Amino acid sequence: MISCRPFQGDEGFTLLETVIASLAFAAIGLVLVVMSSSVIRASSAAQAEARGAATAMLVDKAIREAVDSVSPPFWACAFKIDVSKGSCLIPYAGGIADAMVTISAKDSALSIGTAEKSVSLSGVELKSITSIGEDGEPLGISVTYTAYGKEYETRACFSSFPLGASDEP
Amino acid sequence: MRTPISSPGKAGASQDGWTTMDAIVALAIVAICASAVLGGAMTLGARGRSLSVKARTHIAEGNAWTDDIVSSVSR
């Protein structure tokens, strides 16, 4: 038996028994509170990780698709892309000189696409966009962004490249 | 009033308190439930991390492919 003294009819608990029981309940309660807070923290961290990863995958896919649609013809020697801090304009979307692929950031959302087809993804902050290539001849772009606090970088190249000065016969 | 929790099925159970075995079984049940909850949370955390690693690997593969093309064009 757990009781510390023999059972004597309809007596109540002694002060010592009450104190011990209260301490036991307090200890169990404390353990449960600590455990539940760590469980909540772990699950919210896992949720953020999963959301960030899923968003990064979507951003990566959207950037690759958009950049892959850029196909300047080989004679377009004046092919240039307009890269600024918060946006990027790339001509020759679908091979058409006036059609632009746009990547721009606004209010914690990244917008990627053309005038016809555009994707906007929230929870993404644009860090930087730079041109990939040598001697001012862009071959693709590198986009650095954060999705739910984690930083990612996507490098994507165009589906065709104009002939550069070194390629001239 | 003293209100002992009786263990059903035992002789003279109506006035008995918990036996040591009862307490151990109850504590074991609580411990199992708590460890199951903790285990679930840890599994969830591991899944989140593995998804993050998968995303990074996927993006890195795409970047490597881009780098290959860019280096071959630049050459």
gemmi code that builds the backbone of each chain (N, CA, C; Angstrom):
import gemmi

chains = {
    "A": [
        ("MET", (0.845, -1.208, 0.000), (0.000, 0.000, 0.000), (0.871, 1.245, 0.000)),
        ("ILE", (0.386, 2.300, -0.657), (1.150, 3.534, -0.690), (0.934, 4.347, 0.579)),
        ("SER", (-0.289, 4.220, 1.192), (-0.591, 5.075, 2.343), (0.422, 4.845, 3.458)),
        ("CYS", (0.847, 5.982, 4.093), (1.926, 5.881, 5.056), (1.437, 5.505, 6.442)),
        ("ARG", (0.207, 5.428, 6.645), (-0.263, 5.004, 7.978), (-1.461, 4.088, 7.771)),
        ("PRO", (-1.748, 3.234, 8.733), (-2.870, 2.303, 8.543), (-4.201, 3.043, 8.432)),
        ("PHE", (-5.091, 2.449, 7.643), (-6.387, 3.082, 7.419), (-7.231, 3.035, 8.689)),
        ("GLN", (-7.758, 4.209, 9.058), (-8.501, 4.254, 10.324), (-9.882, 4.849, 10.120)),
        ("GLY", (-10.691, 4.208, 9.310), (-12.070, 4.671, 9.154), (-12.204, 5.860, 8.239)),
        ("ASP", (-12.983, 6.844, 8.628), (-13.333, 7.962, 7.756), (-12.486, 9.203, 8.027)),
        ("GLU", (-11.218, 9.026, 8.298), (-10.347, 10.183, 8.516), (-9.981, 10.854, 7.209)),
        ("GLY", (-9.652, 12.144, 7.263), (-9.201, 12.847, 6.048), (-7.712, 12.659, 5.872)),
        ("PHE", (-7.142, 13.450, 4.923), (-5.694, 13.386, 4.699), (-4.988, 14.239, 5.737)),
        ("THR", (-3.792, 13.835, 6.101), (-2.988, 14.674, 6.991), (-2.379, 15.798, 6.160)),
        ("LEU", (-1.828, 16.804, 6.850), (-1.202, 17.940, 6.160), (-0.027, 17.467, 5.313)),
        ("LEU", (0.764, 16.536, 5.905), (1.936, 16.019, 5.197), (1.526, 15.324, 3.899)),
        ("GLU", (0.474, 14.508, 3.983), (-0.016, 13.799, 2.782), (-0.470, 14.796, 1.730)),
        ("THR", (-1.170, 15.821, 2.157), (-1.673, 16.829, 1.219), (-0.523, 17.565, 0.540)),
        ("VAL", (0.486, 17.916, 1.376), (1.643, 18.632, 0.824), (2.375, 17.756, -0.180)),
        ("ILE", (2.595, 16.489, 0.174), (3.308, 15.569, -0.727), (2.528, 15.390, -2.029)),
        ("ALA", (1.201, 15.220, -1.879), (0.368, 15.055, -3.090), (0.422, 16.301, -3.955)),
        ("SER", (0.359, 17.482, -3.314), (0.419, 18.745, -4.074), (1.740, 18.868, -4.803)),
        ("LEU", (2.840, 18.510, -4.109), (4.164, 18.583, -4.743), (4.248, 17.627, -5.921)),
        ("ALA", (3.687, 16.431, -5.728), (3.717, 15.443, -6.813), (2.947, 15.958, -8.020)),
        ("PHE", (1.749, 16.523, -7.775), (0.941, 17.063, -8.884), (1.651, 18.243, -9.553)),
        ("ALA", (2.295, 19.086, -8.736), (3.005, 20.246, -9.290), (4.156, 19.786, -10.176)),
        ("ALA", (4.887, 18.749, -9.704), (6.017, 18.240, -10.495), (5.536, 17.670, -11.821)),
        ("ILE", (4.443, 16.891, -11.749), (3.902, 16.302, -12.981), (3.415, 17.406, -13.921)),
        ("GLY", (2.737, 18.416, -13.354), (2.244, 19.540, -14.159), (3.371, 20.297, -14.832)),
        ("LEU", (4.466, 20.513, -14.066), (5.628, 21.230, -14.609), (6.226, 20.466, -15.792)),
        ("VAL", (6.358, 19.150, -15.587), (6.917, 18.317, -16.663), (6.019, 18.402, -17.898)),
        ("LEU", (4.705, 18.346, -17.690), (3.771, 18.400, -18.825), (3.846, 19.740, -19.549)),
        ("VAL", (3.964, 20.834, -18.769), (4.049, 22.166, -19.386), (5.319, 22.288, -20.223)),
        ("VAL", (6.450, 21.855, -19.627), (7.733, 21.924, -20.355), (7.657, 21.077, -21.624)),
        ("MET", (7.088, 19.880, -21.464), (6.995, 18.970, -22.601), (6.101, 19.552, -23.695)),
        ("SER", (4.951, 20.095, -23.299), (4.025, 20.616, -24.315), (4.620, 21.828, -25.020)),
        ("SER", (5.366, 22.678, -24.275), (5.956, 23.843, -24.940), (7.034, 23.410, -25.923)),
        ("SER", (7.803, 22.367, -25.553), (8.840, 21.906, -26.488), (8.208, 21.232, -27.702)),
        ("VAL", (7.083, 20.549, -27.470), (6.381, 19.913, -28.597), (5.825, 20.990, -29.542)),
        ("ILE", (5.239, 22.035, -28.958), (4.680, 23.118, -29.782), (5.800, 23.802, -30.568)),
        ("ARG", (6.945, 24.048, -29.888), (8.079, 24.697, -30.560), (8.591, 23.827, -31.713)),
        ("ALA", (8.724, 22.530, -31.443), (9.243, 21.623, -32.473), (8.296, 21.550, -33.660)),
        ("SER", (6.995, 21.490, -33.367), (6.051, 21.354, -34.482), (5.971, 22.639, -35.294)),
        ("SER", (6.071, 23.813, -34.617), (6.019, 25.058, -35.395), (7.299, 25.242, -36.214)),
        ("ALA", (8.440, 24.792, -35.652), (9.698, 24.867, -36.416), (9.634, 23.948, -37.635)),
        ("ALA", (9.069, 22.755, -37.411), (8.942, 21.819, -38.527), (8.013, 22.372, -39.604)),
        ("GLN", (6.942, 23.025, -39.144), (5.986, 23.621, -40.085), (6.670, 24.724, -40.906)),
        ("ALA", (7.473, 25.561, -40.230), (8.174, 26.651, -40.931), (9.179, 26.084, -41.926)),
        ("GLU", (9.885, 25.031, -41.492), (10.871, 24.399, -42.391), (10.176, 23.844, -43.631)),
        ("ALA", (9.066, 23.151, -43.402), (8.348, 22.525, -44.510), (7.771, 23.589, -45.440)),
        ("ARG", (7.207, 24.654, -44.858), (6.656, 25.739, -45.677), (7.741, 26.419, -46.494)),
        ("GLY", (8.876, 26.686, -45.821), (10.002, 27.329, -46.504), (10.501, 26.472, -47.654)),
        ("ALA", (10.630, 25.171, -47.390), (11.128, 24.270, -48.427), (10.159, 24.203, -49.609)),
        ("ALA", (8.867, 24.088, -49.296), (7.868, 24.003, -50.363), (7.832, 25.303, -51.177)),
        ("THR", (7.915, 26.443, -50.481), (7.904, 27.729, -51.175), (9.149, 27.896, -52.036)),
        ("ALA", (10.309, 27.479, -51.482), (11.556, 27.584, -52.243), (11.496, 26.739, -53.511)),
        ("MET", (10.901, 25.557, -53.393), (10.756, 24.694, -54.582), (9.884, 25.370, -55.636)),
        ("LEU", (8.791, 26.004, -55.173), (7.886, 26.686, -56.103), (8.579, 27.871, -56.771)),
        ("VAL", (9.324, 28.642, -55.960), (10.041, 29.805, -56.509), (11.074, 29.329, -57.527)),
        ("ASP", (11.807, 28.284, -57.152), (12.836, 27.739, -58.045), (12.226, 27.304, -59.380)),
        ("LYS", (11.111, 26.598, -59.288), (10.437, 26.110, -60.508), (9.965, 27.286, -61.364)),
        ("ALA", (9.356, 28.282, -60.697), (8.827, 29.437, -61.439), (9.959, 30.209, -62.113)),
        ("ILE", (11.085, 30.397, -61.399), (12.220, 31.125, -61.993), (12.774, 30.349, -63.181)),
        ("ARG", (12.970, 29.056, -63.012), (13.538, 28.243, -64.104), (12.632, 28.242, -65.327)),
        ("GLU", (11.332, 28.107, -65.086), (10.388, 28.105, -66.223), (10.403, 29.447, -66.940)),
        ("ALA", (10.378, 30.540, -66.143), (10.337, 31.882, -66.745), (11.617, 32.168, -67.519)),
        ("VAL", (12.758, 31.849, -66.892), (14.046, 32.142, -67.541), (14.254, 31.226, -68.747)),
        ("ASP", (13.757, 29.994, -68.632), (13.889, 29.059, -69.754), (13.062, 29.507, -70.965)),
        ("SER", (12.028, 30.308, -70.721), (11.198, 30.777, -71.845), (11.894, 31.895, -72.629)),
        ("VAL", (12.973, 32.422, -72.068), (13.717, 33.491, -72.767), (14.611, 32.852, -73.826)),
        ("SER", (14.343, 33.183, -75.082), (15.174, 32.612, -76.146), (15.510, 33.688, -77.182)),
        ("PRO", (16.544, 34.468, -76.910), (16.948, 35.482, -77.881), (17.544, 34.818, -79.134)),
        ("PRO", (17.269, 35.353, -80.312), (17.855, 34.758, -81.526), (19.356, 35.018, -81.597)),
        ("PHE", (20.050, 34.245, -82.401), (21.521, 34.343, -82.405), (22.028, 35.689, -82.914)),
        ("TRP", (21.187, 36.394, -83.696), (21.642, 37.689, -84.229), (21.379, 38.854, -83.264)),
        ("ALA", (20.689, 38.601, -82.156), (20.343, 39.693, -81.229), (21.554, 40.069, -80.385)),
        ("CYS", (22.525, 40.716, -81.058), (23.779, 41.048, -80.358), (23.571, 42.092, -79.271)),
        ("ALA", (22.500, 42.869, -79.390), (22.247, 43.928, -78.405), (21.391, 43.425, -77.246)),
        ("PHE", (21.332, 42.107, -77.099), (20.504, 41.522, -76.029), (21.055, 41.911, -74.646)),
        ("LYS", (20.234, 42.614, -73.908), (20.634, 43.050, -72.571), (19.467, 42.783, -71.612)),
        ("ILE", (19.787, 42.558, -70.360), (18.717, 42.419, -69.376), (18.815, 43.577, -68.387)),
        ("ASP", (17.641, 44.004, -67.927), (17.577, 45.160, -67.031), (17.448, 44.640, -65.587)),
        ("VAL", (18.555, 44.658, -64.884), (18.566, 44.145, -63.507), (18.717, 45.306, -62.535)),
        ("SER", (17.767, 45.475, -61.680), (17.917, 46.459, -60.611), (17.752, 45.720, -59.279)),
        ("LYS", (17.775, 46.446, -58.176), (17.788, 45.782, -56.873), (16.524, 44.952, -56.613)),
        ("GLY", (15.380, 45.536, -56.953), (14.137, 44.851, -56.597), (13.390, 44.211, -57.749)),
        ("SER", (13.987, 44.269, -58.956), (13.269, 43.677, -60.091), (14.228, 43.348, -61.232)),
        ("CYS", (13.712, 42.617, -62.192), (14.511, 42.226, -63.345), (13.596, 42.114, -64.560)),
        ("LEU", (14.006, 42.701, -65.657), (13.235, 42.638, -66.906), (14.097, 41.964, -67.973)),
        ("ILE", (13.578, 40.903, -68.545), (14.356, 40.172, -69.551), (13.525, 40.089, -70.833)),
        ("PRO", (14.022, 40.630, -71.939), (13.266, 40.559, -73.195), (13.367, 39.173, -73.843)),
        ("TYR", (12.685, 39.042, -74.940), (12.675, 37.806, -75.744), (12.005, 36.630, -75.015)),
        ("ALA", (10.945, 36.931, -74.269), (10.160, 35.823, -73.699), (9.455, 35.122, -74.853)),
        ("GLY", (9.665, 33.855, -75.005), (9.082, 33.101, -76.112), (9.684, 33.490, -77.453)),
        ("GLY", (10.853, 34.123, -77.427), (11.526, 34.511, -78.669), (11.055, 35.833, -79.239)),
        ("ILE", (10.140, 36.513, -78.561), (9.597, 37.792, -79.058), (10.332, 38.936, -78.346)),
        ("ALA", (10.867, 39.847, -79.138), (11.725, 40.908, -78.586), (11.005, 41.762, -77.563)),
        ("ASP", (9.746, 42.060, -77.806), (9.023, 42.965, -76.902), (8.412, 42.257, -75.690)),
        ("ALA", (8.351, 40.952, -75.731), (7.752, 40.224, -74.602), (8.782, 40.095, -73.480)),
        ("MET", (8.360, 40.472, -72.289), (9.304, 40.529, -71.160), (8.992, 39.475, -70.099)),
        ("VAL", (10.052, 38.918, -69.574), (9.925, 38.126, -68.345), (10.254, 39.079, -67.206)),
        ("THR", (9.368, 39.130, -66.231), (9.560, 40.053, -65.113), (9.719, 39.274, -63.805)),
        ("ILE", (10.708, 39.659, -63.044), (10.844, 39.133, -61.679), (10.877, 40.354, -60.769)),
        ("SER", (9.887, 40.470, -59.916), (9.844, 41.656, -59.047), (9.333, 41.289, -57.660)),
        ("ALA", (9.767, 42.067, -56.688), (9.372, 41.823, -55.298), (8.524, 42.979, -54.805)),
        ("LYS", (7.463, 42.613, -54.081), (6.618, 43.658, -53.503), (5.877, 43.088, -52.291)),
        ("ASP", (5.999, 43.769, -51.157), (5.278, 43.387, -49.937), (5.449, 41.912, -49.574)),
        ("SER", (6.670, 41.479, -49.403), (6.967, 40.085, -49.024), (6.372, 39.074, -49.987)),
        ("ALA", (6.277, 39.453, -51.245), (5.807, 38.506, -52.259), (6.674, 38.672, -53.500)),
        ("LEU", (6.937, 37.555, -54.140), (7.758, 37.579, -55.345), (6.872, 37.261, -56.537)),
        ("SER", (6.948, 38.117, -57.543), (6.143, 37.921, -58.743), (7.068, 37.538, -59.890)),
        ("ILE", (6.753, 36.432, -60.537), (7.612, 35.902, -61.604), (6.740, 35.548, -62.797)),
        ("GLY", (7.155, 35.945, -63.994), (6.422, 35.523, -65.181), (6.400, 36.570, -66.271)),
        ("THR", (5.509, 36.348, -67.200), (5.343, 37.263, -68.326), (4.010, 38.004, -68.166)),
        ("ALA", (3.690, 38.845, -69.168), (2.428, 39.587, -69.113), (1.242, 38.617, -69.152)),
        ("GLU", (1.411, 37.501, -69.864), (0.299, 36.530, -69.996), (0.205, 35.609, -68.778)),
        ("LYS", (1.362, 35.125, -68.345), (1.358, 34.116, -67.272), (2.303, 34.555, -66.155)),
        ("SER", (1.732, 34.782, -64.981), (2.560, 35.261, -63.877), (2.220, 34.500, -62.593)),
        ("VAL", (3.228, 34.298, -61.777), (3.043, 33.603, -60.496), (3.469, 34.553, -59.389)),
        ("SER", (2.647, 34.663, -58.353), (3.020, 35.488, -57.206), (3.099, 34.600, -55.968)),
        ("LEU", (4.241, 34.628, -55.308), (4.437, 33.753, -54.146), (4.702, 34.591, -52.908)),
        ("SER", (3.878, 34.392, -51.894), (4.037, 35.178, -50.665), (5.032, 34.492, -49.721)),
        ("GLY", (5.503, 35.241, -48.743), (6.471, 34.700, -47.778), (7.877, 34.643, -48.341)),
        ("VAL", (8.093, 35.322, -49.462), (9.412, 35.290, -50.108), (9.969, 36.709, -50.188)),
        ("GLU", (11.206, 36.857, -49.762), (11.857, 38.169, -49.883), (13.005, 38.068, -50.857)),
        ("LEU", (13.027, 38.985, -51.797), (14.085, 38.991, -52.800), (15.325, 39.654, -52.216)),
        ("LYS", (16.444, 38.959, -52.291), (17.705, 39.524, -51.780), (18.473, 40.215, -52.901)),
        ("SER", (18.692, 39.482, -53.984), (19.430, 40.087, -55.102), (19.168, 39.327, -56.395)),
        ("ILE", (19.344, 40.046, -57.501), (19.303, 39.411, -58.822), (20.571, 39.851, -59.544)),
        ("THR", (21.308, 38.902, -60.060), (22.501, 39.255, -60.831), (22.488, 38.495, -62.150)),
        ("SER", (23.194, 39.057, -63.089), (23.287, 38.440, -64.407), (24.434, 37.432, -64.414)),
        ("ILE", (24.210, 36.288, -65.074), (25.286, 35.298, -65.219), (25.838, 35.448, -66.628)),
        ("GLY", (27.134, 35.450, -66.759), (27.739, 35.546, -68.092), (29.008, 36.358, -68.033)),
        ("GLU", (29.673, 36.407, -69.177), (30.948, 37.124, -69.236), (30.871, 38.252, -70.249)),
        ("ASP", (31.662, 39.276, -70.012), (31.806, 40.395, -70.950), (30.465, 41.030, -71.304)),
        ("GLY", (29.608, 41.152, -70.344), (28.328, 41.809, -70.589), (27.369, 41.017, -71.450)),
        ("GLU", (27.687, 39.760, -71.713), (26.785, 38.916, -72.500), (26.023, 38.017, -71.527)),
        ("PRO", (24.764, 38.359, -71.250), (24.035, 37.567, -70.247), (23.649, 36.184, -70.777)),
        ("LEU", (23.909, 35.200, -69.971), (23.547, 33.821, -70.319), (22.431, 33.306, -69.408)),
        ("GLY", (22.199, 34.028, -68.346), (21.160, 33.619, -67.401), (21.149, 34.577, -66.226)),
        ("ILE", (20.397, 34.223, -65.204), (20.373, 35.079, -64.012), (20.519, 34.231, -62.748)),
        ("SER", (20.981, 34.896, -61.726), (21.085, 34.266, -60.413), (20.193, 35.057, -59.456)),
        ("VAL", (19.258, 34.372, -58.839), (18.317, 35.042, -57.929), (18.534, 34.503, -56.512)),
        ("THR", (18.791, 35.399, -55.582), (18.915, 35.007, -54.170), (17.679, 35.509, -53.429)),
        ("TYR", (17.063, 34.635, -52.671), (15.815, 34.991, -51.983), (15.726, 34.239, -50.660)),
        ("THR", (14.877, 34.739, -49.789), (14.623, 34.020, -48.540), (13.163, 33.571, -48.525)),
        ("ALA", (12.973, 32.328, -48.183), (11.618, 31.777, -48.048), (11.432, 31.371, -46.597)),
        ("TYR", (10.562, 32.045, -45.895), (10.296, 31.802, -44.469), (11.599, 31.790, -43.666)),
        ("GLY", (12.424, 32.803, -43.931), (13.636, 32.998, -43.138), (14.872, 32.256, -43.608)),
        ("LYS", (14.732, 31.330, -44.542), (15.901, 30.581, -45.015), (16.306, 31.096, -46.399)),
        ("GLU", (17.629, 31.211, -46.583), (18.108, 31.782, -47.847), (18.359, 30.684, -48.887)),
        ("TYR", (17.953, 30.968, -50.107), (18.150, 30.045, -51.226), (18.691, 30.844, -52.412)),
        ("GLU", (19.352, 30.144, -53.315), (19.810, 30.794, -54.544), (19.460, 29.904, -55.728)),
        ("THR", (18.854, 30.504, -56.738), (18.534, 29.773, -57.962), (19.286, 30.409, -59.113)),
        ("ARG", (20.064, 29.589, -59.819), (20.748, 30.062, -61.021), (20.103, 29.358, -62.207)),
        ("ALA", (19.654, 30.159, -63.166), (18.974, 29.591, -64.328), (19.507, 30.256, -65.587)),
        ("CYS", (19.593, 29.473, -66.669), (20.107, 30.058, -67.917), (19.005, 30.105, -68.977)),
        ("PHE", (19.199, 30.978, -69.954), (18.218, 31.139, -71.024), (18.258, 29.906, -71.935)),
        ("SER", (17.205, 29.739, -72.716), (17.181, 28.537, -73.572), (18.015, 28.722, -74.844)),
        ("SER", (18.377, 29.972, -75.179), (19.315, 30.184, -76.286), (20.135, 31.428, -75.992)),
        ("PHE", (21.243, 31.585, -76.701), (22.117, 32.736, -76.462), (22.463, 33.393, -77.796)),
        ("PRO", (22.489, 34.722, -77.811), (22.930, 35.376, -79.047), (24.431, 35.171, -79.241)),
        ("LEU", (24.880, 35.266, -80.489), (26.313, 35.114, -80.742), (27.052, 36.300, -80.150)),
        ("GLY", (28.106, 36.019, -79.448), (28.900, 37.094, -78.863), (29.977, 37.553, -79.823)),
        ("ALA", (30.744, 38.557, -79.408), (31.812, 39.104, -80.252), (32.846, 38.026, -80.579)),
        ("SER", (33.095, 37.135, -79.619), (34.107, 36.096, -79.825), (33.640, 35.025, -80.817)),
        ("ASP", (32.313, 34.958, -81.035), (31.792, 33.919, -81.942), (31.752, 34.371, -83.399)),
        ("GLU", (32.013, 35.654, -83.636), (31.906, 36.145, -85.015), (32.964, 35.490, -85.898)),
        ("PRO", (32.581, 35.195, -87.113), (33.534, 34.500, -88.000), (34.705, 35.401, -88.403)),
    ],
    "B": [
        ("MET", (-13.109, 13.982, 4.097), (-13.371, 12.533, 4.000), (-12.243, 11.857, 3.234)),
        ("ARG", (-11.865, 10.693, 3.697), (-10.856, 9.937, 2.966), (-11.584, 9.194, 1.854)),
        ("THR", (-11.102, 9.357, 0.619), (-11.784, 8.709, -0.508), (-10.785, 7.863, -1.295)),
        ("PRO", (-10.542, 6.659, -0.814), (-9.571, 5.813, -1.527), (-10.107, 5.369, -2.886)),
        ("ILE", (-9.209, 5.270, -3.842), (-9.596, 4.801, -5.172), (-9.450, 3.298, -5.167)),
        ("SER", (-10.528, 2.620, -5.324), (-10.473, 1.162, -5.208), (-9.993, 0.532, -6.502)),
        ("SER", (-9.327, -0.584, -6.377), (-8.916, -1.352, -7.551), (-9.930, -2.450, -7.762)),
        ("PRO", (-10.690, -2.435, -8.838), (-11.736, -3.428, -9.036), (-11.140, -4.831, -9.166)),
        ("GLY", (-11.878, -5.773, -8.708), (-11.456, -7.153, -8.874), (-10.642, -7.685, -7.715)),
        ("LYS", (-10.298, -6.811, -6.782), (-9.512, -7.297, -5.638), (-10.426, -7.522, -4.428)),
        ("ALA", (-10.069, -8.499, -3.625), (-10.880, -8.790, -2.454), (-10.829, -7.616, -1.489)),
        ("GLY", (-11.991, -7.184, -1.011), (-12.024, -6.063, -0.075), (-11.604, -4.759, -0.692)),
        ("ALA", (-11.858, -4.626, -2.005), (-11.325, -3.504, -2.757), (-11.976, -2.177, -2.409)),
        ("SER", (-13.194, -2.193, -1.913), (-13.922, -0.953, -1.747), (-13.223, 0.016, -0.803)),
        ("GLN", (-12.459, -0.443, 0.157), (-11.794, 0.444, 1.101), (-10.290, 0.516, 0.878)),
        ("ASP", (-9.779, -0.133, -0.172), (-8.331, -0.147, -0.406), (-7.875, 1.121, -1.124)),
        ("GLY", (-6.642, 1.549, -0.855), (-6.020, 2.604, -1.644), (-5.305, 1.986, -2.830)),
        ("TRP", (-4.456, 2.752, -3.496), (-3.695, 2.200, -4.622), (-2.541, 1.358, -4.088)),
        ("THR", (-2.316, 0.264, -4.757), (-1.125, -0.520, -4.416), (0.062, 0.086, -5.149)),
        ("THR", (1.249, -0.328, -4.776), (2.464, 0.161, -5.465), (2.399, -0.197, -6.941)),
        ("MET", (1.888, -1.392, -7.226), (1.788, -1.841, -8.626), (0.845, -0.931, -9.422)),
        ("ASP", (-0.300, -0.551, -8.781), (-1.245, 0.361, -9.450), (-0.549, 1.663, -9.828)),
        ("ALA", (0.213, 2.205, -8.872), (0.902, 3.480, -9.109), (1.930, 3.336, -10.222)),
        ("ILE", (2.665, 2.212, -10.197), (3.692, 1.991, -11.233), (3.043, 1.884, -12.605)),
        ("VAL", (1.920, 1.143, -12.666), (1.218, 0.988, -13.963), (0.721, 2.347, -14.455)),
        ("ALA", (0.135, 3.145, -13.533), (-0.372, 4.466, -13.930), (0.755, 5.353, -14.426)),
        ("LEU", (1.882, 5.345, -13.708), (3.037, 6.148, -14.120), (3.580, 5.675, -15.463)),
        ("ALA", (3.597, 4.370, -15.648), (4.089, 3.817, -16.916), (3.206, 4.261, -18.075)),
        ("ILE", (1.869, 4.260, -17.843), (0.939, 4.686, -18.895), (1.175, 6.165, -19.246)),
        ("VAL", (1.332, 6.983, -18.194), (1.586, 8.415, -18.426), (2.899, 8.601, -19.182)),
        ("ALA", (3.931, 7.845, -18.786), (5.236, 7.961, -19.442), (5.157, 7.538, -20.905)),
        ("ILE", (4.411, 6.469, -21.170), (4.280, 5.988, -22.557), (3.576, 7.038, -23.409)),
        ("CYS", (2.484, 7.613, -22.865), (1.745, 8.641, -23.611), (2.646, 9.845, -23.890)),
        ("ALA", (3.391, 10.278, -22.857), (4.267, 11.450, -23.020), (5.355, 11.170, -24.044)),
        ("SER", (5.939, 9.979, -23.982), (7.016, 9.674, -24.934), (6.460, 9.547, -26.351)),
        ("ALA", (5.207, 9.077, -26.462), (4.585, 8.998, -27.795), (4.403, 10.399, -28.376)),
        ("VAL", (3.950, 11.330, -27.533), (3.763, 12.715, -27.991), (5.105, 13.336, -28.382)),
        ("LEU", (6.120, 13.109, -27.529), (7.462, 13.642, -27.827), (8.023, 13.032, -29.109)),
        ("GLY", (7.833, 11.739, -29.233), (8.307, 11.039, -30.431), (7.648, 11.577, -31.689)),
        ("GLY", (6.334, 11.846, -31.588), (5.598, 12.405, -32.722), (6.144, 13.760, -33.114)),
        ("ALA", (6.423, 14.585, -32.109), (6.954, 15.930, -32.386), (8.333, 15.843, -33.026)),
        ("MET", (9.152, 14.917, -32.514), (10.503, 14.774, -33.075), (10.443, 14.270, -34.517)),
        ("THR", (9.502, 13.354, -34.787), (9.341, 12.853, -36.156), (8.923, 13.975, -37.090)),
        ("LEU", (8.006, 14.814, -36.578), (7.535, 15.954, -37.369), (8.699, 16.892, -37.695)),
        ("GLY", (9.530, 17.149, -36.675), (10.703, 18.010, -36.870), (11.659, 17.418, -37.891)),
        ("ALA", (11.878, 16.114, -37.786), (12.792, 15.443, -38.716), (12.251, 15.507, -40.137)),
        ("ARG", (10.928, 15.381, -40.277), (10.327, 15.454, -41.617), (10.497, 16.840, -42.221)),
        ("GLY", (10.282, 17.862, -41.384), (10.462, 19.237, -41.856), (11.881, 19.467, -42.332)),
        ("ARG", (12.836, 18.974, -41.535), (14.251, 19.152, -41.895), (14.587, 18.380, -43.168)),
        ("SER", (14.064, 17.170, -43.297), (14.395, 16.367, -44.486), (13.794, 17.008, -45.741)),
        ("LEU", (12.614, 17.630, -45.594), (12.007, 18.329, -46.730), (12.877, 19.515, -47.142)),
        ("SER", (13.411, 20.203, -46.140), (14.286, 21.349, -46.400), (15.550, 20.890, -47.122)),
        ("VAL", (16.122, 19.770, -46.662), (17.332, 19.233, -47.295), (17.031, 18.823, -48.741)),
        ("LYS", (15.856, 18.198, -48.937), (15.465, 17.784, -50.289), (15.359, 18.990, -51.220)),
        ("ALA", (14.735, 20.063, -50.704), (14.569, 21.275, -51.513), (15.924, 21.846, -51.885)),
        ("ARG", (16.831, 21.908, -50.913), (18.171, 22.448, -51.187), (18.913, 21.580, -52.201)),
        ("THR", (18.782, 20.268, -52.072), (19.444, 19.358, -53.007), (18.894, 19.558, -54.416)),
        ("HIS", (17.568, 19.666, -54.500), (16.909, 19.851, -55.796), (17.380, 21.148, -56.461)),
        ("ILE", (17.423, 22.229, -55.673), (17.850, 23.533, -56.205), (19.327, 23.477, -56.596)),
        ("ALA", (20.139, 22.807, -55.776), (21.575, 22.702, -56.075), (21.811, 21.918, -57.369)),
        ("GLU", (20.993, 20.887, -57.620), (21.125, 20.119, -58.866), (20.834, 21.014, -60.073)),
        ("GLY", (19.772, 21.817, -59.953), (19.430, 22.749, -61.038), (20.536, 23.767, -61.259)),
        ("ASN", (21.118, 24.255, -60.162), (22.196, 25.235, -60.262), (23.439, 24.621, -60.914)),
        ("ALA", (23.726, 23.368, -60.567), (24.892, 22.688, -61.153), (24.697, 22.523, -62.662)),
        ("TRP", (23.482, 22.190, -63.037), (23.147, 22.040, -64.464), (23.360, 23.367, -65.191)),
        ("THR", (22.889, 24.464, -64.575), (23.075, 25.809, -65.151), (24.557, 26.142, -65.267)),
        ("ASP", (25.311, 25.855, -64.201), (26.747, 26.164, -64.210), (27.460, 25.407, -65.330)),
        ("ASP", (27.069, 24.144, -65.543), (27.671, 23.338, -66.624), (27.447, 24.011, -67.977)),
        ("ILE", (26.187, 24.425, -68.208), (25.848, 25.048, -69.497), (26.612, 26.357, -69.664)),
        ("VAL", (26.591, 27.168, -68.609), (27.250, 28.482, -68.694), (28.748, 28.311, -68.935)),
        ("SER", (29.369, 27.359, -68.239), (30.817, 27.182, -68.427), (31.125, 26.636, -69.813)),
        ("SER", (30.256, 25.757, -70.331), (30.524, 25.222, -71.673), (30.312, 26.286, -72.748)),
        ("VAL", (29.354, 27.208, -72.524), (29.114, 28.290, -73.491), (30.243, 29.320, -73.413)),
        ("SER", (30.701, 29.604, -72.216), (31.730, 30.624, -72.017), (33.084, 30.179, -72.566)),
        ("ARG", (33.305, 28.856, -72.638), (34.618, 28.339, -73.029), (35.007, 28.698, -74.463)),
    ],
}
model = gemmi.Model(1)
for chain_id, residues in chains.items():
    chain = gemmi.Chain(chain_id)
    for i, (resn, *xyz) in enumerate(residues, 1):
        res = gemmi.Residue()
        res.name, res.seqid = resn, gemmi.SeqId(i, " ")
        for name, pos in zip(("N", "CA", "C"), xyz):
            atom = gemmi.Atom()
            atom.name, atom.element = name, gemmi.Element(name[0])
            atom.pos, atom.b_iso = gemmi.Position(*pos), 0.0
            res.add_atom(atom)
        chain.add_residue(res)
    model.add_chain(chain)
structure = gemmi.Structure()
structure.add_model(model)
structure.setup_entities()
